[in-house]
Every structure is written in structure tokens, then in C-alpha cells.
Amino acid sequence: KYISKVLKQKDPECEIALWTDDPKLQPYKYQKVGINVCTAGRAFLLGDDMGLGKTIQGLGIILKSFEYYGHDTAIIVCESNLKMQWFEHIKLFTKYPVDKVRILDMHLCPLDKVLTYQRYDVTCKACKLYDQCKSNKKLPLKALRKKQINEAGILILNYEAIRNSEKEIMHKCFDVAIFDEATKLKNWNT
């Protein structure tokens, strides 16, 4: 009943301006419906089968929330091995500036020359941002995490990292939260 009510109110074919310019990478109609239903509700569980594009719908939910509802921060909580996959999907499927995306505990090069800052890498030493990256790398882990959380438009982190940075994450007050592989949330204590 709720979904049919939302579909009557919202246009399931709405376009998201922050989506990619590539016409081949547009969400399918059922994905647009999922994006609209999820953004219309305060909290929603998206339980599509494997391979139907839940990641694309998750990105659509974030982008629509940013564009239509004026939100500006989002948090994506996923398993540790999926953090880079989410980052790559943001880079590939959206026009969202990747310099506003932070992966907690992973220092990405802002110029995308290398995946992580390497202290002795020749590419890094020739980069104009070498000193900035070097100073970030010297920060204690707790300070680096706090800086990543505060600078993030979209923060990607794993479930275990929430425990280590709970106060900083709660202080930031993210507008949109996506929990990938929500089976990790087994009970209220978790």
C-alpha cells in the first residue's frame, strides 16, 4: 500500500541531474522507482535480488537526496572489501566530485594518479600536492580519521570502523545513511 501511494505521488521517471552524462549508464525504470520510493520514506529497506543494481539505486538515493532535498552529507557503511567498489561506482556512475568522497582509513590521492600515497613513489614526488599528502600521512590515525570524516561529502567506511570513530561520526550528523549488506546489523547492540 505504501509503495503504491508513493508511486501515485511521485513521478517514477524523474531524472537526477547529478547522474552521469553517459546515456548508457542511466538507471533502469525499476531502479528509478526504487530511488523514488526510498527517498520518499524516512527509512527503507531495499531488498532486491542479487545483480539488480542495489548499488546504483543507493547512489541514486544519495544523489536525489542531495539535489531535491538539499542534503549535503552521506555515509555508506559496507564490508571492508567493498569500500573501493563503492568509490569506483561513484566515480563511474555519477558526476559527484570525487574529491568530496572519503574512504575512512584509506588515503586516496586527490589527483587520482595513484590509489594511495606512497612515501617513496616517483609519481607522488613529482606531484604538486606531495607536501600536503605527506603532512596528512604524518597525522596520528585518530586525527586523520577525524579530518576524513569532517571533510567528507560522502563517507565510505566498514562496519568495524564505526566503533573506532563513533563520536566523530555522531558529531558530523550525516543526512543520508546507507548500510550495504545489512545482515551485519543482527541486533540492537550491533
Contact map, one row per residue, 1 for C-alpha under 8 A:
1111100000000000000000000000000000000000000000000000000000000000000000000000000000000000000000000000000000000000000000000000000000000000000000000000000000000000000000000000000000000000000000
1111110000000000000000000000000000000000000000000000000000000000000000000000000000000000000000000000000000000000000000000000000000000000000000000000000000000000000000000000000000000000000000
1111111000000000000000000000000000001000000000000000000000000000000000000000000000000000000000000000000000000000000000000000000000000000000000000000000000000000000000000000000000000000000000
1111111100000000000000000000000000000000000000000000000000000000000000000000000000000000000000000000000000000000000000000000000000000000000000000000000000000000000000000000000000000000000000
1111111110000000000000000000000000000000000000000000000000000000000000000000000000000000000000000000000000000000000000000000000000000000000000000000000000000000000000000000000000000000000000
0111111111000000000000000000000000011001000000000000000000000000000000000000000000000000000000000000000000000000000000000000000000000000000000000000000000000000000000000000000000000000000000
0011111111110000000000000000000010011000000000000000000000000000000000000000000000000000000000000000000000000000000000000000000000000000000000000000000000000000000000000000000000000000000000
0001111111100000000000000000000000000000000000000000000000000000000000000000000000000000000000000000000000000000000000000000000000000000000000000000000000000000000000000000000000000000000000
0000111111100000000000000000000000000000000000000000000000000000000000000000000000000000000000000000000000000000000000000000000000000000000000000000000000000000000000000000000000000000000000
0000011111110000000000000000000000010000000000000000000000000000000000000000000000000000000000000000000000000000000000000000000000000000000000000000000000000000000000000000000000000000000000
0000001111111100000000000000000000010000000000000000000000000000000000000000000000000000000000000000000000000000000000000000000000000000000000000000000000000000000000000000000000000000000000
0000001001111100000000000000100110010000000000000000000000000000000000000000000000000000000000000000000000000000000000000000000000000000000000000000000000000000000000000000000000000000000000
0000000000111110000000000000100110000000000000000000000000000000000000000000000000000000000000000000000000000000000000000000000000000000000000000000000000000000000000000000000000000000000000
0000000000111111000000000000000100000000000000000000000000000000000000000000000000000000000000000000000000000000000000000000000000000000000000000000000000000000000000000000000000000000000000
0000000000001111100000000000000000000000000000000000000000000000000000000000000000000000000000000000000000000000000000000000000000000000000000000000000000000000000000000000000000000000000000
0000000000000111111000000000000000000000000000000000000000010011001000000000000000000000000000000000000000000000000000000000000000000000000000000000000000000000000000000000000000000000000000
0000000000000011111000000000000000000000000000000000000000000000001000000000000000000000000000000000000000000000000000000000000000000000000000000000000000000000000000000000000000000000000000
0000000000000001111100000000000000000000000000000000000000000010001000000000000000000000000001110000000000000000000000000000000000000000000000000000000000000000000000000000000000000000000000
0000000000000001111110000100000000000000000000000000000000010010000000000000000000000000000011110000000000000000000000000000000000000000000000000000000000000000000000000000000000000000000000
0000000000000000011111101100000000000000000000000000000000000000000000000000000000000000000111100000000000000000000000000000000000000000000000000000000000000000000000000000000000000000000000
0000000000000000001111100000000000000000000000000000000000000000000000000000000000000000000000100000000000000000000000000000000000000000000000000000000000000000000000000000000000000000000000
0000000000000000000111111100000000000000000000000000000000000000000000000000000000000000000000000000000000000000000000000000000000000000000000000000000000000000000000000000000000000000000000
0000000000000000000111111100000000000000000000000000000000000000000000000000000000000000000000000000000000000000000000000000000000000000000000000000000000000000000000000000000000000000000000
0000000000000000000001111100000000000000000000000000000000000000000000000000000000000000000000000000000000000000000000000000000000000000000000000000000000000000000000000000000000000000000000
0000000000000000000101111110000000000000000000000000000000000000000000000000000000000000000010000000000000000000000000000000000000000000000000000000000000000000000000000000000000000000000000
0000000000000000001101111111000000000000000000000000000000000000000000000000000000000000000000000000000000000000000000000000000000000000000000000000000000000000000000000000000000000000000000
0000000000000000000000001111101100000000000000000000000110000000000000000000000000000000000000000000000000000000000000000000000000000000000000000000000000000000000000000000000000000000000000
0000000000000000000000000111111100000000000000000000000000000000000000000000000000000000000000000000000000000000000000000000000000000000000000000000000000000000000000000000000000000000000000
0000000000011000000000000011111110000000000000000000000000000000000000000000000000000000000000000000000000000000000000000000000000000000000000000000000000000000000000000000000000000000000000
0000000000000000000000000001111111000000000000000000000000000000000000000000000000000000000000000000000000000000000000000000000000000000000000000000000000000000000000000000000000000000000000
0000000000000000000000000011111111100000000000000000100110000000000000000000000000000000000000000000000000000000000000000000000000000000000000000000000000000000000000000000000000000000000000
0000000000011100000000000011111111110000000000000000000010010000000000000000000000000000000000000000000000000000000000000000000000000000000000000000000000000000000000000000000000000000000000
0000001000011000000000000000111111111000000000000000000000000000000000000000000000000000000000000000000000000000000000000000000000000000000000000000000000000000000000000000000000000000000000
0000000000000000000000000000011111111100000001000000000010000000000000000000000000000000000000000000000000000000000000000000000000000000000000000000000000000000000000000000000000000000000000
0000000000000000000000000000001111111110000000000000000011011001000000000000000000000000000000000000000000000000000000000000000000000000000000000000000000000000000000000000000000000000000000
0000011001110000000000000000000111111111000000000000000000001000000000000000000000000000000000000000000000000000000000000000000000000000000000000000000000000000000000000000000000000000000000
0010011000000000000000000000000011111111100000000000000000000000000000000000000000000000000000000000000000000000000000000000000000000000000000000000000000000000000000000000000000000000000000
0000000000000000000000000000000001111111111111000000000000001000000000000000000000000000000000000000000000000000000000000000000000000000000000000000000000000000000000000000000000000000000000
0000000000000000000000000000000000111111110000000000000000001001100000000000000000000000000000000000000000000000000000000000000000000000000000000000000000000000000000000000000000000000000000
0000010000000000000000000000000000011111110000000000000000000000000000000000000000000000000000000000000000000000000000000000000000000000000000000000000000000000000000000000000000000000000000
0000000000000000000000000000000000001111111100000000000000000000000000000000000000000000000000000000000000000000000000000000000000000000000000000000000000000000000000000000000000000000000000
0000000000000000000000000000000000000111111100000000000000000000000000000000000000000000000000000000000000000000000000000000000000000000000000000000000000000000000000000000000000000000000000
0000000000000000000000000000000000000100111110000000000000000000000000000000000000000000000000000000000000000000000000000000000000000000000000000000000000000000000000000000000000000000000000
0000000000000000000000000000000000000100111111000000000000000000000000000000000000000000000000000000000000000000000000000000000000000000000000000000000000000000000000000000000000000000000000
0000000000000000000000000000000000000100001111100000000000000000000000000000000000000000000000000000000000000000000000000000000000000000000000000000000000000000000000000000000000000000000000
0000000000000000000000000000000001000100000111110000010000000000000000000000000000000000000000000000000000000000000000000000000000000000000000000000000000000000000000000000000000000000000000
0000000000000000000000000000000000000000000011111000000000000000000000000000000000000000000000000000000000000000000000000000000000000000000000000000000000000000000000000000000000000000000000
0000000000000000000000000000000000000000000001111101010000000000000000000000000000000000000000000000000000000000000000000000000000000000000000000000000000000000000000000000000000000000000000
0000000000000000000000000000000000000000000000111111000000000000000000000000000000000000000000000000000000000000000000000000000000000000000000000000000000000000000000000000000000000000000000
0000000000000000000000000000000000000000000000011111100000000000000000000000000000000000000000000000000000000000000000000000000000000000000000000000000000000000000000000000000000000000000000
0000000000000000000000000000000000000000000000001111110000000000000000000000000000000000000000000000000000000000000000000000000000000000000000000000000000000000000000000000000000000000000000
0000000000000000000000000000000000000000000000011111110000000000000000000000000000000000000000000000000000000000000000000000000000000000000000000000000000000000000000000000000000000000000000
0000000000000000000000000000001000000000000000000111111110000000000000000000000000000000000000000000000000000000000000000000000000000000000000000000000000000000000000000000000000000000000000
0000000000000000000000000000000000000000000001010011111111000000000000000000000000000000000000000000000000000000000000000000000000000000000000000000000000000000000000000000000000000000000000
0000000000000000000000000000000000000000000000000000111111100000000000000000000000000100100000000000000000000000000000000000000000000000000000000000000000000000000000000000000000000000000000
0000000000000000000000000010001000000000000000000000111111110000000000000000000000000000100010000000000000000000000000000000000000000000000000000000000000000000000000000000000000000000000000
0000000000000000000000000010001101100000000000000000111111111000000000000000000000000000000000000000000000000000000000000000000000000000000000000000000000000000000000000000000000000000000000
0000000000000000000000000000000000100000000000000000011111111100000000000000000000000000000000000000000000000000000000000000000000000000000000000000000000000000000000000000000001000000000000
0000000000000000000000000000000000000000000000000000001111111110000000000000000000000000010001000000000000000000000000000000000000000000000000000000000000000000000000000000000000000000000000
0000000000000001001000000000000100100000000000000000000111111111000000000000000000000000000000000000000000000000000000000000000000000000000000000000000000000000000000000000000000000000000000
0000000000000000000000000000000000110110000000000000000011111111100000000000000000000000000000000000000000000000000000000000000000000000000000000000000000000000000000000000000000000000000000
0000000000000000000000000000000000000000000000000000000001111111110000000100000000000000000000000000000000000000000000000000000000000000000000000000000000000000000000000000000100000000000000
0000000000000001011000000000000000000000000000000000000000111111111000000000000000000000000000000000000000000000000000000000000000000000000000000000000000000000000000000000000000000000000000
0000000000000001000000000000000000100010000000000000000000011111111110000000000000000000000000000000000000000000000000000000000000000000000000000000000000000000000000000000000000000000000000
0000000000000000000000000000000000000010000000000000000000001111111111100000000000000000000000000000000000000000000000000000000000000000000000000000000000000000000000000000000100000000000000
0000000000000000000000000000000000000000000000000000000000000111111111111000000000000000000000000000000000000000000000000000000000000000000000000000000000000000000000000000000000000000000000
0000000000000001110000000000000000000000000000000000000000000011111111100000000000000000000000000000000000000000000000000000000000000000000000000000000000000000000000000000000000000000000000
0000000000000000000000000000000000000000000000000000000000000001111111000000000000000000000000000000000000000000000000000000000000000000000000000000000000000000000000000000000000000000000000
0000000000000000000000000000000000000000000000000000000000000001111111100000000000000000000000000000000000000000000000000000000000000000000000000000000000000000000000000000000000000000000000
0000000000000000000000000000000000000000000000000000000000000000111111110000000000000000000000000000000000000000000000000000000000000000000000000000000000000000000000000000000000000000000000
0000000000000000000000000000000000000000000000000000000000000000111011111000000000000000000000000000000000000000000000000000000000000000000000000000000000000000000000000000001100000000000000
0000000000000000000000000000000000000000000000000000000000000000010001111100000000000000000000000000000000000000000000000000000000000000000000000000000010000000000000000000001000000000000000
0000000000000000000000000000000000000000000000000000000000000000010000111110000000000000000000000000000000000000000000000000000000000000000000000000000111100000000000000000011100000000000000
0000000000000000000000000000000000000000000000000000000000000100000000011111000000000000000000000000000000000000000000000000000000000000000000000000000011100000000000000000011111000000000000
0000000000000000000000000000000000000000000000000000000000000000000000001111100000000000000000000000000000000000000000000000000000000000000000000000000001111000000000000000010111000000000000
0000000000000000000000000000000000000000000000000000000000000000000000000111110000000000000000000000000000000000000000000000000000000000000000000000000001111000000000000000000011110000000000
0000000000000000000000000000000000000000000000000000000000000000000000000011111000000000000000000000000000000000000000000000000000000000000000000000000000011110000000000000000011110000000000
0000000000000000000000000000000000000000000000000000000000000000000000000001111101100000000000000000000000000000000000000000000000000000000000000000000000011110000000000000000000111000000000
0000000000000000000000000000000000000000000000000000000000000000000000000000111111100000000000000000000000000000000000000000000000000000000000000000000000001110000000000000000000011000000000
0000000000000000000000000000000000000000000000000000000000000000000000000000011111100000000000000000000000000000000000000000000000000000000000000000000000001110000000000000000000000000000000
0000000000000000000000000000000000000000000000000000000000000000000000000000001111111000000000000000000000000000000000000000000000000000000000000000000000000000000000000000000000000000000000
0000000000000000000000000000000000000000000000000000000000000000000000000000011111111100000000000000000000000000000000000000000000000000000000000000000000000000000000000000000000000000000000
0000000000000000000000000000000000000000000000000000000000000000000000000000011111111110000000000000001000000000000000000000000000000000000000000000000000011100000000000000000000000000000000
0000000000000000000000000000000000000000000000000000000000000000000000000000000011111111000000000000001000000000000000000000000000000000000000000000000000000000000000000000000000000000000000
0000000000000000000000000000000000000000000000000000000000000000000000000000000011111111100000000000000000000000000000000000000000000000000000000000000000000000000000000000000000000000000000
0000000000000000000000000000000000000000000000000000001000000000000000000000000001111111110000000000000000000000000000000000000000000000000000000000000000010000000000000000000000000000000000
0000000000000000000000000000000000000000000000000000000000000000000000000000000000111111111000000000101000000000000000000000000000000000000000000000000000010000000000000000000000000000000000
0000000000000000000000000000000000000000000000000000000000000000000000000000000000011111111100000000000000000000000000000000000000000000000000000000000000000000000000000000000000000000000000
0000000000000000000000000000000000000000000000000000001100000000000000000000000000001111111111000000000000000000000000000000000000000000000000000000000000000000000000000000000000000000000000
0000000000000000000000000000000000000000000000000000000000100000000000000000000000000111111111110100000000000000000000000000000000000000000000000000000000000000000000000000000000000000000000
0000000000000000000000000000000000000000000000000000000000000000000000000000000000000011111111110100000000000000000000000000000000000000000000000000000000000000000000000000000000000000000000
0000000000000000000100000000000000000000000000000000000000000000000000000000000000000001111111000000000000000000000000000000000000000000000000000000000000000000000000000000000000000000000000
0000000000000000001100001000000000000000000000000000000100000000000000000000000000000000111111100000000000000000000000000000000000000000000000000000000000000000000000000000000000000000000000
0000000000000000011100000000000000000000000000000000000000100000000000000000000000000000111111110000000000000000000000000000000000000000000000000000000000000000000000000000000000000000000000
0000000000000000011110000000000000000000000000000000000000000000000000000000000000000000011011111000000000000000000000000000000000000000000000000000000000000000000000000000000000000000000000
0000000000000000011000000000000000000000000000000000000000000000000000000000000000000000011001111100000000000000000000000000000000000000000000000000000000000000000000000000000000000000000000
0000000000000000000000000000000000000000000000000000000000000000000000000000000000000000000000111111100000000000000000000000000000000000000000000000000000000000000000000000000000000000000000
0000000000000000000000000000000000000000000000000000000000000000000000000000000000000000011000011111100000000000000000000000000000000000000000000000000000000000000000000000000000000000000000
0000000000000000000000000000000000000000000000000000000000000000000000000000000000000000000000001111110000000100000000000000000000000000000000000000000000000000000000000000000000000000000000
0000000000000000000000000000000000000000000000000000000000000000000000000000000000000000000000001111110000000000000000000000000000000000000000000000001111000000000000000000000000000000000000
0000000000000000000000000000000000000000000000000000000000000000000000000000000000000010000000001111111000000000000000000000000000000000000000000000000111110000000000000000000000000000000000
0000000000000000000000000000000000000000000000000000000000000000000000000000000000000000000000000011111101010000000000000000000000000000000000000001101111110000000000000000000000000000000000
0000000000000000000000000000000000000000000000000000000000000000000000000000000000110010000000000000111111110000000000000000000000000000000000000001000000111000000000000000000000000000000000
0000000000000000000000000000000000000000000000000000000000000000000000000000000000000000000000000000011111100000000000000000000000000000000000001001100000111000100000000000000000000000000000
0000000000000000000000000000000000000000000000000000000000000000000000000000000000000000000000000000001111100000000000000000000000000000000010011000000000000000000000000000000000000000000000
0000000000000000000000000000000000000000000000000000000000000000000000000000000000000000000000000000011111110000000100000000000000000000000000000000000000000000000000000000000000000000000000
0000000000000000000000000000000000000000000000000000000000000000000000000000000000000000000000000000001111111000000110000000000000000000000000000000000000000000000000000000000000000000000000
0000000000000000000000000000000000000000000000000000000000000000000000000000000000000000000000000000011001111101011110000000000000000000000000000000000000000000000000000000000000000000000000
0000000000000000000000000000000000000000000000000000000000000000000000000000000000000000000000000000000000111111111110000000000000001000000000000000000000000000000000000000000000000000000000
0000000000000000000000000000000000000000000000000000000000000000000000000000000000000000000000000010000000011111100000000000000000000000000000000000000000000000000000000000000000000000000000
0000000000000000000000000000000000000000000000000000000000000000000000000000000000000000000000000000000000001111110000000000000000000000000000000000000000000000000000000000000000000000000000
0000000000000000000000000000000000000000000000000000000000000000000000000000000000000000000000000000000000011111111000000000000000000000000000000000000000000000000000000000000000000000000000
0000000000000000000000000000000000000000000000000000000000000000000000000000000000000000000000000000000000001111111000000011000000000000000000000000000000000000000000000000000000000000000000
0000000000000000000000000000000000000000000000000000000000000000000000000000000000000000000000000000000000011011111110000011000000000000000000000000000000000000000000000000000000000000000000
0000000000000000000000000000000000000000000000000000000000000000000000000000000000000000000000000000000000011001111110000000000000000000000000000000000000000000000000000000000000000000000000
0000000000000000000000000000000000000000000000000000000000000000000000000000000000000000000000000000000001111000011111000000000000000000000000000000000000000000000000000000000000000000000000
0000000000000000000000000000000000000000000000000000000000000000000000000000000000000000000000000000000000111000011111101001000000001100000000000000000000000000000000000000000000000000000000
0000000000000000000000000000000000000000000000000000000000000000000000000000000000000000000000000000000000000000000111111001000000000000000000000000000000000000000000000000000000000000000000
0000000000000000000000000000000000000000000000000000000000000000000000000000000000000000000000000000000000000000000011111001000000000100000000000000000000000000000000000000000000000000000000
0000000000000000000000000000000000000000000000000000000000000000000000000000000000000000000000000000000000000000000001111101100000000000000000000000000000000000000000000000000000000000000000
0000000000000000000000000000000000000000000000000000000000000000000000000000000000000000000000000000000000000000000011111111100000000000000000000000000000000000000000000000000000000000000000
0000000000000000000000000000000000000000000000000000000000000000000000000000000000000000000000000000000000000000000000011111110000000000000000000000000000000000000000000000000000000000000000
0000000000000000000000000000000000000000000000000000000000000000000000000000000000000000000000000000000000000000110000001111111000000000000000000000000000000000000000000000000000000000000000
0000000000000000000000000000000000000000000000000000000000000000000000000000000000000000000000000000000000000000110011111111111001000000000000000000000000000000000000000000000000000000000000
0000000000000000000000000000000000000000000000000000000000000000000000000000000000000000000000000000000000000000000000011111111001000000000000000000000000000000000000000000000000000000000000
0000000000000000000000000000000000000000000000000000000000000000000000000000000000000000000000000000000000000000000000000111111101000000000000000000000000000000000000000000000000000000000000
0000000000000000000000000000000000000000000000000000000000000000000000000000000000000000000000000000000000000000000000000011111111000000000000000000000000000000000000000000000000000000000000
0000000000000000000000000000000000000000000000000000000000000000000000000000000000000000000000000000000000000000000000000000011111100000000000000000000000000000000000000000000000000000000000
0000000000000000000000000000000000000000000000000000000000000000000000000000000000000000000000000000000000000000000000000000001111111000000000000000000000000000000000000000000000000000000000
0000000000000000000000000000000000000000000000000000000000000000000000000000000000000000000000000000000000000000000000000001111111111100000000000000000000000000000000000000000000000000000000
0000000000000000000000000000000000000000000000000000000000000000000000000000000000000000000000000000000000000000000000000000000111111110000000000000000000000000000000000000000000000000000000
0000000000000000000000000000000000000000000000000000000000000000000000000000000000000000000000000000000000000000000000000000000011111111000000000000000000000000000000000000000000000000000000
0000000000000000000000000000000000000000000000000000000000000000000000000000000000000000000000000000000000001000000010000000000011111111100000000000000000000000000000000000000000000000000000
0000000000000000000000000000000000000000000000000000000000000000000000000000000000000000000000000000000000000000000010100000000001111111110000000000000000000000000000000000000000000000000000
0000000000000000000000000000000000000000000000000000000000000000000000000000000000000000000000000000000000000000000000000000000000111111111000000000000000000000000000000000000000000000000000
0000000000000000000000000000000000000000000000000000000000000000000000000000000000000000000000000000000000000000000000000000000000011111111000010000000000000000000000000000000000000000000000
0000000000000000000000000000000000000000000000000000000000000000000000000000000000000000000000000000000000000000000000000000000000001111111000010000000000000000000000000000000000000000000000
0000000000000000000000000000000000000000000000000000000000000000000000000000000000000000000000000000000000000000000000000000000000000111111100000000000000000000000000000000000000000000000000
0000000000000000000000000000000000000000000000000000000000000000000000000000000000000000000000000000000000000000000000000000000000000011111110110000000000000000000000000000000000000000000000
0000000000000000000000000000000000000000000000000000000000000000000000000000000000000000000000000000000000000000000000000000000000000000011111110000000000000000000000000000000000000000000000
0000000000000000000000000000000000000000000000000000000000000000000000000000000000000000000000000000000010000000000000000000000000000000001111111000000000000000000000000000000000000000000000
0000000000000000000000000000000000000000000000000000000000000000000000000000000000000000000000000000000000000000000000000000000000000000000111111100000000000000000000000000000000000000000000
0000000000000000000000000000000000000000000000000000000000000000000000000000000000000000000000000000000000000000000000000000000000000000001111111110000000000000000000000000000000000000000000
0000000000000000000000000000000000000000000000000000000000000000000000000000000000000000000000000000000010000000000000000000000000000001101111111111000000000000000000000000000000000000000000
0000000000000000000000000000000000000000000000000000000000000000000000000000000000000000000000000000000110000000000000000000000000000000000011111111100000000000000010000000000000000000000000
0000000000000000000000000000000000000000000000000000000000000000000000000000000000000000000000000000000000000000000000000000000000000000000001111111110000000000000010010000000000000000000000
0000000000000000000000000000000000000000000000000000000000000000000000000000000000000000000000000000000000000000000000000000000000000000000000111111111000000000000000000000000000000000000000
0000000000000000000000000000000000000000000000000000000000000000000000000000000000000000000000000000011100000000000000000000000000000000000000011111111100000000000000000000000000000000000000
0000000000000000000000000000000000000000000000000000000000000000000000000000000000000000000000000000010100000000000000000000000000000000000000001111111100100000000000011001000000000000000000
0000000000000000000000000000000000000000000000000000000000000000000000000000000000000000000000000000000000000000000000000000000000000000000000000111111100000000000000000001000000000000000000
0000000000000000000000000000000000000000000000000000000000000000000000000000000000000000000000000001010000000000000000000000000000000000000000000011111110000000000000000000000000000000000000
0000000000000000000000000000000000000000000000000000000000000000000000001000000000000000000000000001110000000000000000000000000000000000000000000001111111100000000000000000000000000000000000
0000000000000000000000000000000000000000000000000000000000000000000000011100000000000000000000000001110000000000000000000000000000000000000000000000001111100000000000000000000000000000000000
0000000000000000000000000000000000000000000000000000000000000000000000001111000000000000000000000001110000000000000000000000000000000000000000000000000111110000000000000000000000000000000000
0000000000000000000000000000000000000000000000000000000000000000000000001111000000000000000000000000111100000000000000000000000000000000000000000000100111111000000000000000000000000000000000
0000000000000000000000000000000000000000000000000000000000000000000000000011110000100110000000000000111100000000000000000000000000000000000000000000000001111100000000000000000000000000000000
0000000000000000000000000000000000000000000000000000000000000000000000000011111100100000000000000000001100000000000000000000000000000000000000000000000000111110110000000000000000000000000000
0000000000000000000000000000000000000000000000000000000000000000000000000000111100100000000000000000000000000000000000000000000000000000000000000000000000011111110000000000000000000000000000
0000000000000000000000000000000000000000000000000000000000000000000000000000111100000000000000000000000000000000000000000000000000000000000000000000000000001111111000000000000000000001000000
0000000000000000000000000000000000000000000000000000000000000000000000000000000000000000000000000000000000000000000000000000000000000000000000000000000000000111111100000000000000000000000000
0000000000000000000000000000000000000000000000000000000000000000000000000000000000000000000000000000000100000000000000000000000000000000000000000000000000001111111110000000000000000000000000
0000000000000000000000000000000000000000000000000000000000000000000000000000000000000000000000000000000000000000000000000000000000000000000000000000000000001111111111001000000000000000000000
0000000000000000000000000000000000000000000000000000000000000000000000000000000000000000000000000000000000000000000000000000000000000000000000000000000000000011111111000000000000000000000000
0000000000000000000000000000000000000000000000000000000000000000000000000000000000000000000000000000000000000000000000000000000000000000000000000000000000000001111111000000000000000000000000
0000000000000000000000000000000000000000000000000000000000000000000000000000000000000000000000000000000000000000000000000000000000000000000000001100000000000000111111111000000000000000000000
0000000000000000000000000000000000000000000000000000000000000000000000000000000000000000000000000000000000000000000000000000000000000000000000000000000000000000011111111100000000000000000000
0000000000000000000000000000000000000000000000000000000000000000000000000000000000000000000000000000000000000000000000000000000000000000000000000000000000000000000011111110000000000000000000
0000000000000000000000000000000000000000000000000000000000000000000000000000000000000000000000000000000000000000000000000000000000000000000000000100100000000000000011111111000000000000000000
0000000000000000000000000000000000000000000000000000000000000000000000000000000000000000000000000000000000000000000000000000000000000000000000000000100000000000010011111111110000000000000000
0000000000000000000000000000000000000000000000000000000000000000000000000000000000000000000000000000000000000000000000000000000000000000000000000000000000000000000001111111110000000000000000
0000000000000000000000000000000000000000000000000000000000000000000000000000000000000000000000000000000000000000000000000000000000000000000000000000000000000000000000111111100000000000000000
0000000000000000000000000000000000000000000000000000000000000000000000000000000000000000000000000000000000000000000000000000000000000000000000000000110000000000000000011111110000000000000000
0000000000000000000000000000000000000000000000000000000000000000000000000000000000000000000000000000000000000000000000000000000000000000000000000000000000000000000000001111111000000000000000
0000000000000000000000000000000000000000000000000000000000000000000000001110000000000000000000000000000000000000000000000000000000000000000000000000000000000000000000001101111110000000000000
0000000000000000000000000000000000000000000000000000000000000000000000111100000000000000000000000000000000000000000000000000000000000000000000000000000000000000000000000000111110000000000000
0000000000000000000000000000000000000000000000000000000000000100100000101110000000000000000000000000000000000000000000000000000000000000000000000000000000000000000000000000011111000000000000
0000000000000000000000000000000000000000000000000000000000000000000000000111100000000000000000000000000000000000000000000000000000000000000000000000000000000000000000000000011111100000000000
0000000000000000000000000000000000000000000000000000000001000000000000000111100000000000000000000000000000000000000000000000000000000000000000000000000000000000000000000000000111110000000000
0000000000000000000000000000000000000000000000000000000000000000000000000001110000000000000000000000000000000000000000000000000000000000000000000000000000000000000000000000000011111100000000
0000000000000000000000000000000000000000000000000000000000000000000000000001111000000000000000000000000000000000000000000000000000000000000000000000000000000000000000000000000001111100000000
0000000000000000000000000000000000000000000000000000000000000000000000000000011000000000000000000000000000000000000000000000000000000000000000000000000000000000000000000000000000111111000000
0000000000000000000000000000000000000000000000000000000000000000000000000000000000000000000000000000000000000000000000000000000000000000000000000000000000000000000000000000000000111111100000
0000000000000000000000000000000000000000000000000000000000000000000000000000000000000000000000000000000000000000000000000000000000000000000000000000000000000000000000000000000000001111110000
0000000000000000000000000000000000000000000000000000000000000000000000000000000000000000000000000000000000000000000000000000000000000000000000000000000000000010000000000000000000001111110001
0000000000000000000000000000000000000000000000000000000000000000000000000000000000000000000000000000000000000000000000000000000000000000000000000000000000000000000000000000000000000111111101
0000000000000000000000000000000000000000000000000000000000000000000000000000000000000000000000000000000000000000000000000000000000000000000000000000000000000000000000000000000000000011111101
0000000000000000000000000000000000000000000000000000000000000000000000000000000000000000000000000000000000000000000000000000000000000000000000000000000000000000000000000000000000000000111111
0000000000000000000000000000000000000000000000000000000000000000000000000000000000000000000000000000000000000000000000000000000000000000000000000000000000000000000000000000000000000000111111
0000000000000000000000000000000000000000000000000000000000000000000000000000000000000000000000000000000000000000000000000000000000000000000000000000000000000000000000000000000000000000001111
0000000000000000000000000000000000000000000000000000000000000000000000000000000000000000000000000000000000000000000000000000000000000000000000000000000000000000000000000000000000000001111111
